[in-house]
Amino acid sequence: MNDILKLLEEDCRYTPDQIAAMTGRTAEEVSKAIDKLREDGVINGYTALIDWEKTDADTVTAFIEVKITPQRDDGFDRIAKRIYQYDEVESLYLMSGAFDFAVIVTGRSLKDVSQFVSLKLAPIDGVISTATHFIMKRYKDKHRIFSKKPVEEERVLFV
Amino acid sequence: MIDYERLMSSSVRSLKPSGIRRFFDILENMHDPSAISLGIGEPDFVTPWHIREAGIYSLEQGFTKYTGNAGLKALRAETSNYLKRRFDLSYDPDGEIFITVGGSEAIDLCVRALVEAGDEVIVPVPSFVCYGPLVTMSSGTPVYVETKAENEFRLTARELREAITPRTKLLILPFPNNPTGAVMERKDLLAIEEVLRGTDIMILSDEIYSELSYGIHHTSPANIDGLKERTLVVNGFSKAFAMTGWRLGYVCGPKPLLRQMVKIHQYGIMSAPTTSQYAAIEALKNGDDDIEMMRESYDRRRKLMLKRLRDMGLECFEPKGAFYMFPSIKSTGMTSDEFCTRFLEEEKVAVIPGTAFGQGGEGFVRMCYAASVENIEAAMDRMKRFLERVRK
């Protein structure tokens, strides 16, 4: 099963036929396996990796450190739920170390994101403090390097 | 006017340029971004960063001088550990291993050290293009033995026995094989041992693709009792670690032979590139996972291309090594050369005619699957369309 997952992580556009050929299964077996992985919540969706900087769209991303007081019975989970339901929140992680949550937030402008932090995130019960770091440039994401096309090298081709 | 042709050594003049080149010239002149090349025999990975970084670090430290002729002691020691760990081969880093400029130099040295006028060298074909010309340059005579598709392009004991004469000095064993993808397993090598027993025939085992074996574990002739003492093992970093441009390989074998070979290396090369040697130490120490990652990736693409070719009704034996498919195109009625020329001109896909790799290659083409899945699929779609058209 993990070989199918690795392939989908490499390129989720691979068809069941292609995955079948590459892993020595039938296409039907692959489709069934993928359905099961979706049902079990192992696969949670498919998405494209976009370098928005190369488009004319305005987007700003921030990485926000959040410290909280854990709640009786629910620990961190209830507060996490109150944070991650916002559409502005791209990712949310529980961290070890100097702060508790790492929240990644996207918006159209710095102002947009700051307003989200001060009006939505900071006032949540249990949030003690926030520290917002704006992302200046994205070099690499999900194992992909965001760069221009490399120059074609001159090569000897008789091997 | 100087007549340069007349000045050139006749053995050099007699060499034919590699038959692979022509297709790239056509491809390059097309200037067509939709053109796809399955022609190059090279990993499509960049050298893993930790290996590149080790090379850079060696430069930062100022390690820019020659190394000893045989290569860095630490590199020979790591090579020895690696060969033991991966292939159960035991070689003394002090005298039984030395570091060369790619596997290519190692092959050249073996041939030059052993072969002289009157000697015959058995070269199984189809195989990589360098062996015959190097033998010719040493005034020896290459004796080509055609391996057969029905034997999965392995060299059989019978074929070998028929090629041996009192003049036979050296047998080349180029497995896993470029272009066929054939491998020699233990039983095959045991049969070779039986034929060679009692003779003085040496073996040059070119194992540059040893890490790219699929579903089987690579066996070297040096793993076989009775063959090790007559075997020179050539290997390198290009294919296992995606380090083609670093130009680094090595040769292992009996001390008395290597002592002689290192003299040629000393006069012709001095020492292999120092930066590459430092990078290679890192590759051997911490690169086993990289090998696995790349091998698995090639294996997936191998299965994909094999299935596509067979679905088109092309006869193709399952290659168990290297990164090439060698399907038969005899059903089209075309020669390999016609097939490749038309396929390139009409469908803009470069593949190499089997004839570029010697006799026995007629009726086959070589396709390298070290290409992106996207390009493999597109090339296979075009191949299917091409076949449908030419088979009518």
Interface residues (C-beta under 8 A of the other chain):
Chain A: L7 D11 Y14 Q18 A21 M22 T23 G24 R155 L157 F158 V159
Chain B: S18 I20 R21 F24 G39 I40 G41 E42 F128 V129 N178 T244 R300 R301 K303 L304 K307 R308 V373 E377
